[in-house]
Amino acid sequence: MFHGNLKAIISTNALELGIDIGSLDAVVMCGFPISVANFHQQSGRAGRRNNDSLTVLVGSNDPVSQHYMKQPESLLETDFPDLVLDFENLIVLEAHLQCAAFEIPFKEDLSNELVFFKDYSKHLQLICERKLDYDPVYHRYHCNSALLPWPSSTVSIRNIEQQMYAVVDITNNRNIVIEQVEASRTSFTLYDGGIFIHQGLPYIVRDFNPDEKFAKFIFTKFKNHK
C-alpha cells in the first residue's frame, strides 16, 4: 500500500484519521459519513503531498445522503459543525480519577480535587464513594485495587467501555483470541449462529458466554467466498 503496489484499497472508516497512506488518487465513499468534517477527513486520504485527487460520494437512500445529493456545493463549505463534548460523562471521569488517585490518594473532603472538578462536585463525590477504595485509617480515597498495578493500562484510547468480550477462534482447535468486542456491540454481533466478519473472513458464532465474557467462533466458507 505504501509503495504503490496496490491499485485499490477497500476499508471501513478506520483510515479516516491519523494515517498518511501515500499517493492515493481517489476516494469513493459508499453513503454519506457522519458529518461534513468526516467527509473532509475521508476525502483527505487521497491527494496527499499536494497532488490532485478525486472524491466520489455514492449516496444511499437515507435523508442525509439525499440532502447532499441535491446540494453538493454545501460539501465544499469550510464551516464545520461544533464538536460536541460531554464533560459529565461518568465513564471518562472515573477513568481519570482512578489514574489520579493511583498517583496521589484523595483526601476525604476532596478539597484538592474540587479545584479542578468544582463544576462536577456531585459526580466527583459519587465516583469516589462507589468506585474508589476508601482507607478509614488515613481517610483517603485510593485507586480501586482491581485496576492495579497500573490503572492507566486499563484506559483505552479507542473507546470508553471497560467491559470487553474476547473473540476466540476455535477452528481446528486453535483456541486463539483474535479480537475483542465492546459490551455495547455484543447484542448485534455476538450471538449463537451469527456471522462475524474478522479481517474479511466469515466466522460462525458457536458459543457465546456472557458470564465469562467470551465467544467461540469457527471459520466457515461460503460458496461465493474465495
N, CA, C and O of each residue as an XYZ file, in Angstrom:
904
protein
N       0.832     -1.202      0.000
C       0.000      0.000      0.000
C       0.870      1.258      0.000
O       0.632      2.180     -0.780
N       1.878      1.293      0.875
C       2.721      2.477      0.969
C       3.644      2.631     -0.239
O       4.044      3.742     -0.586
N       3.975      1.512     -0.873
C       4.908      1.560     -2.006
C       4.196      1.563     -3.349
O       4.847      1.468     -4.390
N       2.878      1.668     -3.346
C       2.155      1.752     -4.603
C       1.923      0.438     -5.290
O       1.655      0.412     -6.491
N       2.018     -0.665     -4.562
C       1.829     -1.980     -5.172
C       0.363     -2.387     -5.265
O       0.033     -3.368     -5.931
N      -0.522     -1.637     -4.601
C      -1.946     -1.937     -4.639
C      -2.666     -0.896     -5.493
O      -2.394      0.300     -5.389
N      -3.568     -1.352     -6.323
C      -4.328     -0.440     -7.175
C      -5.541      0.136     -6.454
O      -6.014      1.216     -6.810
N      -6.048     -0.566     -5.451
C      -7.227     -0.100     -4.730
C      -7.218     -0.656     -3.320
O      -6.651     -1.718     -3.062
N      -7.848      0.064     -2.416
C      -7.956     -0.344     -1.015
C      -9.416     -0.222     -0.599
O     -10.019      0.840     -0.753
N      -9.986     -1.298     -0.076
C     -11.351     -1.285      0.453
C     -11.251     -1.288      1.976
O     -10.621     -2.170      2.561
N     -11.870     -0.304      2.609
C     -11.686     -0.142      4.047
C     -12.955      0.401      4.691
O     -13.825      0.955      4.018
N     -13.042      0.231      5.996
C     -14.031      0.940      6.790
C     -13.504      2.350      7.024
O     -12.531      2.756      6.389
N     -14.134      3.104      7.929
C     -13.624      4.436      8.228
C     -12.398      4.408      9.128
O     -12.007      5.435      9.684
N     -11.786      3.222      9.275
C     -10.568      3.115     10.076
C      -9.437      3.953      9.496
O      -8.538      4.364     10.230
N      -9.466      4.212      8.194
C      -8.428      5.016      7.563
C      -8.782      6.500      7.537
O      -8.130      7.288      6.852
N      -9.809      6.872      8.279
C     -10.276      8.258      8.207
C      -9.307      9.231      8.846
O      -9.117     10.337      8.339
N      -8.690      8.838      9.954
C      -7.858      9.757     10.715
C      -6.468      9.199     10.962
O      -6.269      7.990     11.071
N      -5.509     10.118     11.047
C      -4.202      9.792     11.596
C      -3.295      8.955     10.731
O      -2.262      8.492     11.215
N      -3.631      8.737      9.478
C      -2.790      7.880      8.631
C      -2.513      8.580      7.312
O      -3.439      8.972      6.601
N      -1.239      8.736      6.989
C      -0.849      9.222      5.670
C      -0.468      7.989      4.864
O       0.645      7.474      4.974
N      -1.406      7.527      4.056
C      -1.220      6.236      3.395
C      -0.657      6.371      1.994
O      -0.771      5.455      1.179
N      -0.047      7.517      1.716
C       0.664      7.609      0.456
C      -0.119      8.291     -0.645
O      -1.046      9.060     -0.392
N       0.267      7.997     -1.855
C      -0.231      8.729     -3.021
C      -1.468      8.078     -3.611
O      -1.403      7.494     -4.693
N      -2.578      8.168     -2.925
C      -3.840      7.703     -3.482
C      -4.419      8.795     -4.376
O      -4.282      9.984     -4.088
N      -5.056      8.387     -5.444
C      -5.587      9.348     -6.412
C      -7.057      9.670     -6.179
O      -7.504     10.765     -6.521
N      -7.818      8.746     -5.605
C      -9.254      8.951     -5.481
C      -9.794      8.253     -4.247
O      -9.220      7.277     -3.764
N     -10.911      8.771     -3.745
C     -11.634      8.181     -2.629
C     -13.085      8.010     -3.059
O     -13.698      8.950     -3.564
N     -13.636      6.817     -2.861
C     -15.031      6.537     -3.163
C     -15.731      6.211     -1.845
O     -15.373      5.248     -1.166
N     -16.715      7.007     -1.493
C     -17.461      6.793     -0.250
C     -18.822      6.190     -0.565
O     -19.556      6.688     -1.419
N     -19.143      5.124      0.130
C     -20.451      4.481     -0.035
C     -21.378      4.982      1.060
O     -21.359      4.481      2.184
N     -22.181      5.966      0.725
C     -23.038      6.596      1.714
C     -22.334      7.750      2.384
O     -21.108      7.755      2.489
N     -23.098      8.737      2.843
C     -22.510      9.921      3.461
C     -22.012      9.584      4.857
O     -22.701      8.883      5.597
N     -20.812     10.075      5.242
C     -20.298      9.839      6.598
C     -21.151     10.536      7.645
O     -22.195     11.111      7.335
N     -20.695     10.477      8.876
C     -21.473     11.009      9.982
C     -21.661     12.515      9.874
O     -22.737     13.025     10.186
N     -20.638     13.228      9.439
C     -20.702     14.681      9.379
C     -19.878     15.187      8.208
O     -19.180     14.421      7.543
N     -19.971     16.520      7.960
C     -19.164     17.128      6.908
C     -17.686     17.026      7.255
O     -16.851     16.845      6.369
N     -17.355     17.141      8.547
C     -15.962     17.004      8.966
C     -15.432     15.616      8.618
O     -14.306     15.488      8.138
N     -16.236     14.573      8.855
C     -15.832     13.224      8.480
C     -15.649     13.104      6.974
O     -14.732     12.432      6.502
N     -16.524     13.759      6.229
C     -16.420     13.743      4.773
C     -15.075     14.305      4.316
O     -14.422     13.736      3.441
N     -14.669     15.419      4.912
C     -13.393     16.028      4.530
C     -12.213     15.172      4.986
O     -11.197     15.089      4.295
N     -12.346     14.545      6.136
C     -11.264     13.679      6.606
C     -11.069     12.497      5.665
O      -9.939     12.156      5.316
N     -12.162     11.876      5.258
C     -12.048     10.733      4.353
C     -11.565     11.172      2.977
O     -10.796     10.465      2.326
N     -12.017     12.339      2.540
C     -11.539     12.854      1.256
C     -10.041     13.105      1.293
O      -9.343     12.936      0.293
N      -9.561     13.509      2.458
C      -8.147     13.833      2.594
C      -7.212     12.660      2.554
O      -5.996     12.845      2.576
N      -7.747     11.436      2.494
C      -6.862     10.275      2.356
C      -6.214     10.237      0.976
O      -5.179      9.597      0.792
N      -6.816     10.916      0.015
C      -6.249     10.994     -1.337
C      -5.734     12.408     -1.580
O      -6.144     13.362     -0.919
N      -4.822     12.516     -2.549
C      -4.284     13.824     -2.887
C      -3.270     14.349     -1.899
O      -3.108     15.563     -1.772
N      -2.584     13.473     -1.197
C      -1.561     13.916     -0.254
C      -0.358     14.460     -1.019
O      -0.209     14.217     -2.216
N       0.493     15.197     -0.316
C       1.719     15.747     -0.899
C       1.419     16.654     -2.091
O       2.135     16.646     -3.092
N       0.333     17.445     -1.960
C      -0.022     18.458     -2.953
C      -0.388     17.879     -4.316
O      -0.288     18.571     -5.329
N      -0.812     16.615     -4.351
C      -1.240     16.030     -5.620
C      -2.740     16.246     -5.817
O      -3.488     16.402     -4.852
N      -3.161     16.252     -7.060
C      -4.587     16.350     -7.361
C      -5.281     15.044     -6.987
O      -4.664     13.979     -6.977
N      -6.577     15.142     -6.680
C      -7.305     13.937     -6.287
C      -8.768     14.083     -6.668
O      -9.232     15.160     -7.043
N      -9.473     12.977     -6.562
C     -10.897     12.927     -6.875
C     -11.638     12.275     -5.722
O     -11.197     11.252     -5.199
N     -12.772     12.867     -5.317
C     -13.634     12.274     -4.309
C     -14.993     11.985     -4.927
O     -15.609     12.866     -5.527
N     -15.455     10.756     -4.780
C     -16.748     10.340     -5.308
C     -17.625      9.905     -4.143
O     -17.247      9.030     -3.364
N     -18.793     10.516     -4.028
C     -19.740     10.145     -2.978
C     -20.916      9.417     -3.610
O     -21.669      9.987     -4.400
N     -21.060      8.146     -3.248
C     -22.183      7.339     -3.726
C     -23.281      7.437     -2.666
O     -23.183      6.819     -1.606
N     -24.307      8.203     -2.954
C     -25.342      8.450     -1.964
C     -26.259      7.260     -1.773
O     -26.613      6.573     -2.732
N     -26.638      7.023     -0.537
C     -27.616      5.986     -0.236
C     -28.998      6.634     -0.155
O     -29.157      7.808     -0.490
N     -29.992      5.871      0.286
C     -31.352      6.407      0.308
C     -31.738      7.046      1.637
O     -32.910      7.354      1.851
N     -30.778      7.249      2.531
C     -31.109      7.902      3.792
C     -31.241      9.411      3.566
O     -30.684      9.935      2.602
N     -31.958     10.107      4.426
C     -32.226     11.537      4.230
C     -30.972     12.401      4.145
O     -30.922     13.341      3.351
N     -29.952     12.091      4.961
C     -28.743     12.916      4.962
C     -28.022     12.816      3.618
O     -27.607     13.828      3.054
N     -27.874     11.591      3.110
C     -27.227     11.413      1.809
C     -27.994     12.123      0.712
O     -27.398     12.765     -0.153
N     -29.307     12.011      0.745
C     -30.112     12.642     -0.289
C     -30.045     14.171     -0.208
O     -30.145     14.852     -1.228
N     -29.880     14.697      0.982
C     -29.739     16.143      1.138
C     -28.505     16.640      0.391
O     -28.567     17.630     -0.337
N     -27.382     15.945      0.578
C     -26.146     16.385     -0.078
C     -26.109     16.000     -1.552
O     -25.358     16.593     -2.327
N     -26.901     15.027     -1.943
C     -27.014     14.745     -3.370
C     -27.673     15.926     -4.104
O     -27.332     16.223     -5.249
N     -28.609     16.585     -3.434
C     -29.326     17.717     -4.027
C     -28.575     19.034     -3.832
O     -28.769     19.982     -4.592
N     -27.722     19.086     -2.814
C     -26.975     20.309     -2.544
C     -25.487     19.995     -2.385
O     -24.937     20.201     -1.303
N     -24.834     19.511     -3.415
C     -23.418     19.112     -3.301
C     -22.487     20.278     -2.996
O     -21.412     20.071     -2.433
N     -22.877     21.500     -3.356
C     -21.999     22.645     -3.117
C     -21.773     22.882     -1.626
O     -20.761     23.462     -1.235
N     -22.716     22.433     -0.795
C     -22.566     22.634      0.649
C     -21.427     21.795      1.235
O     -20.948     22.079      2.333
N     -20.998     20.775      0.513
C     -19.887     19.951      0.997
C     -18.556     20.680      0.915
O     -17.589     20.283      1.565
N     -18.500     21.736      0.125
C     -17.258     22.476     -0.048
C     -17.134     23.639      0.918
O     -16.123     24.342      0.907
N     -18.133     23.854      1.746
C     -18.068     24.931      2.723
C     -17.015     24.617      3.786
O     -16.794     23.457      4.135
N     -16.383     25.650      4.284
C     -15.296     25.457      5.254
C     -15.782     25.485      6.701
O     -15.030     25.134      7.610
N     -17.014     25.892      6.923
C     -17.540     25.931      8.291
C     -18.015     24.544      8.697
O     -18.898     23.971      8.058
N     -17.434     24.014      9.749
C     -17.782     22.690     10.239
C     -18.666     22.799     11.476
O     -18.603     23.793     12.199
N     -19.486     21.789     11.722
C     -20.319     21.801     12.937
C     -19.454     21.807     14.191
O     -18.322     21.325     14.189
N     -20.007     22.355     15.248
C     -19.284     22.385     16.516
C     -19.056     20.975     17.033
O     -19.902     20.096     16.867
N     -17.907     20.766     17.659
C     -17.598     19.485     18.278
C     -18.361     19.363     19.594
O     -18.290     20.252     20.443
N     -19.083     18.270     19.758
C     -19.899     18.064     20.958
C     -19.112     17.246     21.975
O     -18.684     16.129     21.686
N     -18.925     17.803     23.159
C     -18.213     17.125     24.237
C     -19.115     17.016     25.449
O     -19.779     17.982     25.825
N     -19.142     15.859     26.054
C     -19.939     15.636     27.259
C     -19.002     15.601     28.456
O     -18.402     14.569     28.756
N     -18.882     16.726     29.132
C     -17.967     16.812     30.266
C     -18.513     16.105     31.505
O     -17.802     15.969     32.501
N     -19.746     15.662     31.454
C     -20.322     14.944     32.580
C     -20.365     13.443     32.338
O     -21.090     12.721     33.022
N     -19.603     12.981     31.382
C     -19.546     11.550     31.097
C     -18.845     10.847     32.261
O     -17.641     11.011     32.459
N     -19.599     10.073     33.020
C     -19.066      9.456     34.238
C     -18.003      8.405     33.942
O     -17.101      8.185     34.750
N     -18.108      7.759     32.786
C     -17.122      6.723     32.450
C     -15.748      7.347     32.214
O     -14.736      6.843     32.700
N     -15.726      8.444     31.468
C     -14.462      9.126     31.211
C     -13.917      9.745     32.502
O     -12.721      9.656     32.780
N     -14.794     10.367     33.282
C     -14.366     10.997     34.529
C     -13.788      9.973     35.495
O     -12.765     10.227     36.131
N     -14.431      8.827     35.607
C     -13.916      7.802     36.520
C     -12.537      7.329     36.118
O     -11.671      7.143     36.972
N     -12.319      7.130     34.815
C     -11.014      6.657     34.350
C      -9.907      7.620     34.760
O      -8.832      7.189     35.177
N     -10.164      8.932     34.643
C      -9.163      9.920     35.029
C      -8.956      9.922     36.543
O      -7.829     10.048     37.021
N     -10.044      9.784     37.288
C      -9.931      9.804     38.747
C      -9.188      8.584     39.273
O      -8.406      8.695     40.218
N      -9.423      7.427     38.674
C      -8.716      6.221     39.107
C      -7.209      6.385     38.914
O      -6.421      6.027     39.789
N      -6.822      6.925     37.773
C      -5.400      7.118     37.495
C      -4.804      8.182     38.411
O      -3.670      8.046     38.871
N      -5.573      9.248     38.675
C      -5.080     10.317     39.545
C      -4.925      9.834     40.986
O      -3.946     10.168     41.655
N      -5.904      9.038     41.468
C      -5.833      8.524     42.835
C      -4.695      7.527     43.008
O      -4.194      7.339     44.117
N      -4.289      6.894     41.924
C      -3.142      5.988     41.983
C      -1.855      6.775     42.223
O      -0.958      6.317     42.931
N      -1.774      7.965     41.623
C      -0.582      8.799     41.792
C      -0.561      9.437     43.188
O       0.431      9.332     43.909
N      -1.661     10.096     43.559
C      -1.766     10.740     44.875
C      -3.170     10.481     45.413
O      -4.135     11.003     44.855
N      -3.315      9.698     46.471
C      -4.646      9.424     47.033
C      -5.374     10.715     47.411
O      -4.756     11.695     47.826
N      -6.708     10.692     47.260
C      -7.524     11.875     47.530
C      -7.830     11.984     49.018
O      -8.031     10.983     49.706
N      -7.861     13.230     49.498
C      -8.326     13.469     50.851
C      -9.829     13.216     50.921
O     -10.532     13.283     49.913
N     -10.307     12.923     52.133
C     -11.724     12.595     52.297
C     -12.627     13.749     51.877
O     -13.703     13.517     51.327
N     -12.207     14.985     52.128
C     -13.040     16.135     51.762
C     -12.874     16.528     50.292
O     -13.568     17.420     49.805
N     -11.951     15.859     49.583
C     -11.719     16.106     48.156
C     -11.405     17.571     47.867
O     -11.729     18.074     46.791
N     -10.777     18.254     48.817
C     -10.503     19.680     48.661
C      -9.573     19.972     47.488
O      -9.781     20.944     46.761
N      -8.571     19.157     47.302
C      -7.637     19.393     46.194
C      -8.286     19.121     44.844
O      -8.054     19.844     43.875
N      -9.103     18.072     44.791
C      -9.713     17.676     43.522
C     -10.809     18.653     43.095
O     -11.032     18.854     41.901
N     -11.485     19.253     44.054
C     -12.568     20.174     43.729
C     -12.059     21.431     43.023
O     -12.827     22.133     42.364
N     -10.769     21.711     43.162
C     -10.192     22.843     42.431
C     -10.321     22.621     40.935
O     -10.551     23.565     40.179
N     -10.174     21.370     40.505
C     -10.235     21.047     39.088
C     -11.630     20.599     38.645
O     -11.990     20.744     37.477
N     -12.405     20.058     39.576
C     -13.712     19.495     39.221
C     -14.845     20.179     39.996
O     -15.830     19.532     40.354
N     -14.708     21.470     40.251
C     -15.708     22.162     41.073
C     -17.083     22.185     40.408
O     -18.102     22.231     41.097
N     -17.121     22.153     39.093
C     -18.411     22.155     38.400
C     -19.084     20.786     38.421
O     -20.253     20.655     38.060
N     -18.332     19.761     38.849
C     -18.865     18.396     38.850
C     -18.667     17.752     40.218
O     -18.342     16.570     40.327
N     -18.870     18.550     41.249
C     -18.616     18.072     42.604
C     -19.489     16.874     42.961
O     -19.031     15.952     43.637
N     -20.761     16.880     42.506
C     -21.645     15.754     42.814
C     -21.139     14.474     42.158
O     -21.145     13.408     42.773
N     -20.704     14.588     40.909
C     -20.180     13.415     40.213
C     -18.890     12.938     40.876
O     -18.661     11.736     41.016
N     -18.067     13.873     41.274
C     -16.791     13.530     41.897
C     -17.013     12.740     43.181
O     -16.384     11.704     43.396
N     -17.901     13.229     44.025
C     -18.187     12.552     45.289
C     -18.786     11.168     45.042
O     -18.433     10.206     45.724
N     -19.680     11.071     44.081
C     -20.342      9.808     43.783
C     -19.350      8.756     43.318
O     -19.393      7.615     43.776
N     -18.459      9.132     42.411
C     -17.486      8.169     41.878
C     -16.524      7.724     42.969
O     -16.192      6.543     43.060
N     -16.077      8.657     43.792
C     -15.142      8.298     44.857
C     -15.768      7.322     45.849
O     -15.115      6.380     46.300
N     -17.015      7.549     46.181
C     -17.678      6.686     47.161
C     -17.986      5.307     46.598
O     -17.933      4.316     47.327
N     -18.308      5.230     45.309
C     -18.755      3.961     44.723
C     -17.661      3.190     43.998
O     -17.703      1.961     43.948
N     -16.695      3.886     43.443
C     -15.737      3.225     42.557
C     -14.318      3.141     43.125
O     -13.569      2.236     42.755
N     -13.934      4.047     44.001
C     -12.589      4.037     44.555
C     -12.562      3.289     45.882
O     -13.610      3.047     46.480
N     -11.392      2.929     46.336
C     -11.230      2.258     47.627
C     -10.944      3.296     48.714
O     -10.076      4.155     48.564
N     -11.694      3.194     49.807
C     -11.541      4.168     50.896
C     -10.715      3.569     52.029
O     -10.946      2.438     52.456
N      -9.747      4.352     52.508
C      -8.902      3.949     53.630
C      -9.396      4.671     54.880
O      -9.168      5.873     55.018
N     -10.078      3.956     55.807
C     -10.635      4.613     57.000
C      -9.573      5.056     57.997
O      -9.852      5.882     58.866
N      -8.365      4.522     57.888
C      -7.304      4.892     58.837
C      -6.741      6.272     58.507
O      -6.644      7.138     59.376
N      -6.371      6.466     57.238
C      -5.783      7.737     56.811
C      -6.805      8.646     56.127
O      -6.479      9.754     55.703
N      -8.041      8.163     56.027
C      -9.116      8.950     55.424
C      -8.741      9.416     54.012
O      -8.750     10.605     53.695
N      -8.421      8.447     53.202
C      -8.015      8.722     51.827
C      -8.762      7.800     50.864
O      -9.120      6.671     51.201
N      -8.982      8.315     49.665
C      -9.519      7.505     48.575
C      -8.362      7.050     47.696
O      -7.559      7.860     47.233
N      -8.287      5.721     47.472
C      -7.236      5.151     46.646
C      -7.835      4.572     45.358
O      -9.041      4.346     45.257
N      -6.980      4.347     44.407
C      -7.401      3.671     43.178
C      -7.981      2.306     43.515
O      -7.496      1.628     44.421
N      -9.003      1.909     42.801
C      -9.617      0.601     43.017
C      -8.577     -0.497     42.826
O      -7.869     -0.527     41.819
N      -8.492     -1.391     43.795
C      -7.469     -2.449     43.765
C      -7.599     -3.360     42.552
O      -6.627     -3.996     42.146
N      -8.807     -3.427     41.966
C      -8.999     -4.286     40.794
C      -8.245     -3.764     39.578
O      -8.030     -4.508     38.620
N      -7.839     -2.492     39.602
C      -7.146     -1.885     38.464
C      -5.634     -1.880     38.627
O      -4.916     -1.427     37.736
N      -5.143     -2.378     39.757
C      -3.707     -2.424     39.996
C      -3.060     -3.541     39.180
O      -3.754     -4.503     38.849
N      -1.776     -3.472     38.836
C      -0.814     -2.497     39.342
C      -0.755     -1.179     38.574
O      -0.216     -0.202     39.092
N      -1.293     -1.121     37.354
C      -1.231      0.107     36.566
C      -2.615      0.436     36.023
O      -3.004     -0.098     34.985
N      -3.363      1.294     36.691
C      -4.718      1.618     36.222
C      -4.741      2.270     34.845
O      -5.719      2.124     34.111
N      -3.682      2.984     34.485
C      -3.656      3.644     33.178
C      -3.688      2.648     32.034
O      -4.115      2.984     30.929
N      -3.237      1.418     32.289
C      -3.239      0.406     31.235
C      -4.646     -0.058     30.895
O      -4.862     -0.671     29.850
N      -5.604      0.228     31.767
C      -6.994     -0.186     31.520
C      -7.805      0.903     30.818
O      -8.960      0.680     30.456
N      -7.210      2.069     30.627
C      -7.904      3.176     29.966
C      -7.623      3.099     28.477
O      -6.496      3.327     28.037
N      -8.639      2.780     27.710
C      -8.468      2.618     26.272
C      -8.531      3.967     25.577
O      -9.347      4.815     25.936
N      -7.670      4.170     24.583
C      -7.704      5.407     23.798
C      -8.632      5.268     22.606
O      -8.843      6.242     21.884
N      -9.193      4.085     22.377
C     -10.076      3.856     21.235
C     -11.550      3.831     21.614
O     -12.405      4.099     20.770
N     -11.861      3.519     22.851
C     -13.255      3.513     23.274
C     -13.315      3.773     24.769
O     -12.293      3.723     25.454
N     -14.507      4.051     25.275
C     -14.662      4.383     26.681
C     -15.199      3.225     27.498
O     -15.356      3.343     28.714
N     -15.482      2.112     26.848
C     -16.042      0.974     27.567
C     -14.936      0.132     28.193
O     -13.895     -0.110     27.583
N     -15.184     -0.301     29.403
C     -14.207     -1.112     30.110
C     -14.464     -2.604     29.936
O     -13.531     -3.405     29.993
N     -15.725     -2.981     29.723
C     -16.058     -4.390     29.566
C     -15.851     -4.816     28.118
O     -16.494     -4.296     27.206
N     -14.954     -5.757     27.923
C     -14.653     -6.256     26.592
C     -14.888     -7.768     26.563
O     -14.687     -8.456     27.564
N     -15.312     -8.271     25.412
C     -15.572     -9.692     25.227
C     -14.557    -10.266     24.242
O     -14.353     -9.724     23.156
N     -13.933    -11.356     24.633
C     -12.918    -11.975     23.791
C     -13.557    -12.794     22.681
O     -14.514    -13.532     22.914
N     -13.026    -12.659     21.484
C     -13.461    -13.449     20.335
C     -12.418    -14.539     20.114
O     -11.275    -14.247     19.763
N     -12.811    -15.792     20.320
C     -11.877    -16.917     20.294
C     -12.116    -17.759     19.044
O     -13.222    -18.248     18.815
N     -11.075    -17.923     18.245
C     -11.149    -18.755     17.053
C     -10.840    -20.206     17.442
O      -9.714    -20.523     17.826
N     -11.844    -21.081     17.341
C     -11.645    -22.483     17.715
C     -11.545    -23.377     16.481
O     -11.660    -24.598     16.597
N     -11.334    -22.788     15.301
C     -11.196    -23.565     14.078
C     -10.012    -24.512     14.196
O      -8.896    -24.085     14.494
N     -10.253    -25.789     13.964
C      -9.194    -26.810     14.069
C      -8.481    -26.757     15.420
O      -7.270    -26.960     15.506
N      -9.262    -26.477     16.482
C      -8.741    -26.458     17.852
C      -7.647    -25.408     18.065
O      -6.719    -25.622     18.845
N      -7.761    -24.283     17.374
C      -6.747    -23.240     17.532
C      -6.820    -22.583     18.908
O      -5.800    -22.420     19.577
N      -8.045    -22.203     19.331
C      -8.259    -21.553     20.631
C      -7.379    -20.308     20.787
O      -6.616    -20.183     21.746
N      -7.504    -19.398     19.828
C      -6.722    -18.167     19.826
C      -7.667    -16.970     19.854
O      -8.638    -16.919     19.099
N      -7.380    -16.014     20.723
C      -8.160    -14.779     20.776
C      -7.739    -13.901     19.597
O      -6.584    -13.485     19.509
N      -8.670    -13.624     18.702
C      -8.345    -12.860     17.503
C      -8.875    -11.429     17.553
O      -8.496    -10.606     16.720
N      -9.741    -11.121     18.513
C     -10.309     -9.776     18.584
C     -11.020     -9.608     19.913
O     -11.323    -10.583     20.601
N     -11.282     -8.349     20.265
C     -12.093     -8.028     21.431
C     -13.231     -7.110     21.006
O     -13.040     -6.216     20.181
N     -14.405     -7.329     21.567
C     -15.598     -6.578     21.191
C     -16.145     -5.874     22.423
O     -16.220     -6.458     23.504
N     -16.534     -4.586     22.245
C     -17.105     -3.821     23.349
C     -18.460     -4.420     23.753
O     -19.162     -5.025     22.942
N     -18.799     -4.231     25.028
C     -20.043     -4.796     25.562
C     -21.261     -4.280     24.807
O     -22.218     -5.026     24.598
N     -21.240     -3.018     24.395
C     -22.399     -2.440     23.722
C     -22.641     -3.037     22.346
O     -23.735     -2.895     21.801
N     -21.637     -3.708     21.766
C     -21.776     -4.277     20.423
C     -22.171     -5.744     20.445
O     -22.482     -6.314     19.399
N     -22.164     -6.357     21.605
C     -22.380     -7.800     21.659
C     -23.790     -8.204     21.263
O     -23.992     -9.294     20.728
N     -24.781     -7.333     21.519
C     -26.167     -7.715     21.257
C     -26.434     -7.946     19.776
O     -27.329     -8.716     19.425
N     -25.673     -7.292     18.903
C     -25.907     -7.478     17.473
C     -24.709     -8.064     16.732
O     -24.732     -8.151     15.504
N     -23.666     -8.466     17.452
C     -22.516     -9.095     16.797
C     -22.189    -10.473     17.363
O     -21.715    -11.343     16.632
N     -22.435    -10.685     18.661
C     -22.067    -11.950     19.296
C     -23.323    -12.676     19.772
O     -23.805    -12.447     20.882
N     -23.833    -13.538     18.930
C     -24.980    -14.361     19.326
C     -24.863    -15.693     18.604
O     -24.333    -15.764     17.495
N     -25.359    -16.745     19.236
C     -25.215    -18.100     18.698
C     -25.790    -18.193     17.289
O     -26.939    -17.826     17.045
N     -24.970    -18.689     16.371
C     -25.397    -18.844     14.988
C     -25.165    -17.628     14.123
O     -25.378    -17.685     12.912
N     -24.729    -16.517     14.721
C     -24.491    -15.303     13.953
C     -23.208    -15.381     13.136
O     -22.328    -16.194     13.418
N     -23.113    -14.527     12.123
C     -21.926    -14.446     11.272
C     -21.105    -13.241     11.718
O     -21.616    -12.123     11.785
N     -19.847    -13.471     12.017
C     -18.936    -12.417     12.457
C     -17.809    -12.306     11.447
O     -17.176    -13.303     11.101
N     -17.554    -11.079     10.969
C     -16.506    -10.866      9.975
C     -15.257    -10.341     10.667
O     -15.299     -9.320     11.353
N     -14.146    -11.047     10.481
C     -12.861    -10.633     11.040
C     -11.814    -10.700      9.942
O     -11.604    -11.744      9.325
N     -11.153     -9.554      9.706
C     -10.141     -9.476      8.648
C     -10.688     -9.952      7.305
O      -9.976    -10.574      6.516
N     -11.958     -9.653      7.059
C     -12.572    -10.025      5.798
C     -12.999    -11.475      5.696
O     -13.486    -11.899      4.648
N     -12.828    -12.245      6.758
C     -13.173    -13.663      6.744
C     -14.420    -13.906      7.601
O     -14.552    -13.322      8.677
N     -15.338    -14.769      7.130
C     -16.578    -15.020      7.883
C     -16.399    -16.130      8.931
O     -15.817    -17.177      8.649
N     -16.897    -15.885     10.111
C     -16.879    -16.862     11.197
C     -18.309    -17.047     11.711
O     -19.106    -16.110     11.706
N     -18.618    -18.256     12.150
C     -19.917    -18.548     12.752
C     -19.752    -18.633     14.268
O     -18.851    -19.309     14.766
N     -20.622    -17.948     14.987
C     -20.580    -17.978     16.445
C     -21.114    -19.323     16.928
O     -22.274    -19.657     16.687
N     -20.280    -20.080     17.599
C     -20.668    -21.397     18.103
C     -21.078    -21.372     19.565
O     -21.921    -22.162     19.991
N     -20.486    -20.466     20.335
C     -20.792    -20.444     21.765
C     -20.527    -19.034     22.292
O     -19.391    -18.561     22.281
N     -21.580    -18.374     22.751
C     -21.443    -17.050     23.347
C     -21.707    -17.155     24.841
O     -22.799    -17.540     25.258
N     -20.705    -16.814     25.647
C     -20.798    -16.918     27.096
C     -20.721    -15.525     27.705
O     -19.622    -15.015     27.925
N     -21.866    -14.895     27.983
C     -21.840    -13.524     28.519
C     -21.281    -13.441     29.933
O     -20.765    -12.397     30.332
N     -21.377    -14.529     30.695
C     -20.865    -14.504     32.071
C     -19.338    -14.485     32.094
O     -18.727    -13.753     32.872
N     -18.738    -15.294     31.236
C     -17.274    -15.360     31.189
C     -16.686    -14.372     30.187
O     -15.467    -14.246     30.072
N     -17.569    -13.664     29.454
C     -17.161    -12.615     28.513
C     -16.271    -13.149     27.384
O     -15.168    -12.655     27.150
N     -16.786    -14.170     26.694
C     -16.085    -14.644     25.501
C     -17.089    -15.261     24.544
O     -18.203    -15.618     24.925
N     -16.672    -15.376     23.308
C     -17.473    -16.025     22.275
C     -16.546    -16.883     21.438
O     -15.460    -16.448     21.056
N     -16.978    -18.113     21.152
C     -16.171    -19.026     20.352
C     -16.659    -19.008     18.902
O     -17.858    -19.066     18.630
N     -15.709    -18.926     17.995
C     -16.014    -18.822     16.571
C     -15.320    -19.938     15.805
O     -14.299    -20.478     16.230
N     -15.900    -20.257     14.681
C     -15.272    -21.213     13.780
C     -15.352    -20.655     12.364
O     -16.398    -20.166     11.936
N     -14.236    -20.734     11.645
C     -14.186    -20.207     10.284
C     -15.058    -21.048      9.365
O     -15.096    -22.275      9.461
N     -15.759    -20.354      8.467
C     -16.626    -21.062      7.536
C     -16.435    -20.509      6.149
O     -16.084    -19.341      5.987
N     -16.663    -21.336      5.140
C     -16.573    -20.912      3.754
C     -17.951    -20.957      3.119
O     -18.704    -21.915      3.294
N     -18.267    -19.897      2.375
C     -19.496    -19.844      1.624
C     -19.182    -20.101      0.159
O     -18.033    -20.009     -0.274
N     -20.197    -20.414     -0.575
C     -19.985    -20.767     -1.983
C     -19.341    -19.654     -2.780
O     -18.542    -19.915     -3.679
N     -19.687    -18.386     -2.452
C     -19.154    -17.287     -3.206
C     -17.949    -16.657     -2.523
O     -17.510    -15.572     -2.906
N     -17.409    -17.339     -1.507
C     -16.266    -16.806     -0.779
C     -15.004    -17.533     -1.215
O     -14.949    -18.762     -1.198
N     -13.995    -16.770     -1.604
C     -12.721    -17.350     -2.043
C     -11.672    -17.118     -0.970
O     -10.522    -17.525     -1.132
